[in-house]
């Protein structure tokens, strides 16, 4: 496994942390595109161009990994939204797995998901202020 990892890093022309950054950025953006598409399916008025814009960013990143700084800056809200969703899920999952009272489960779930919901309400297209101004 270590040999395969080293060979892959050599073929990608990256060190471990460079590759880690690329892979996590790509993964978070892919998740953001998926969440945006699902949200748009349920509520057509939100994320009307988010998934397609993020997919274009992913294509640009695959073509030229040196664009990672610009792409990370352009998609900061989308990555923040996914991270907030993941953190909210991790925070409440033990309450739903363990035998916690239902009132506690519901109250903490609502509180945990209030942060990603607030971001979505304040920025329904999950775009940066620079993109919004353009």
Residue pairs with C-beta under 8 A, 6 or more apart in sequence:
8 19
9 15
9 16
9 19
12 19
14 22
14 65
21 68
22 61
22 65
22 68
25 61
25 68
25 71
25 72
25 79
26 58
26 61
28 78
28 79
28 82
28 83
29 54
29 57
29 58
29 61
29 71
29 75
29 78
29 79
30 54
30 58
31 82
32 50
32 54
32 75
32 78
32 79
32 81
32 82
32 126
33 50
33 51
33 54
33 55
33 58
33 78
34 51
35 81
35 82
35 85
36 47
36 50
36 51
36 54
36 78
36 126
37 47
37 51
39 46
39 47
39 120
40 46
40 47
40 48
40 50
40 51
45 124
46 120
46 124
46 125
47 124
47 125
47 126
48 125
49 125
50 78
50 125
50 126
50 127
53 127
54 75
54 78
57 71
57 74
57 75
60 67
60 71
61 67
61 68
61 71
72 79
73 128
73 130
74 128
74 130
74 131
75 126
75 128
76 128
77 119
77 123
77 126
77 127
77 128
78 126
80 119
81 116
81 119
81 120
81 126
84 115
84 116
84 119
85 113
85 116
87 112
88 112
88 113
88 115
88 116
89 112
91 108
91 112
92 105
92 108
92 109
92 112
92 113
94 100
95 104
95 105
95 108
95 109
96 105
96 109
119 126
120 126
123 132
125 132
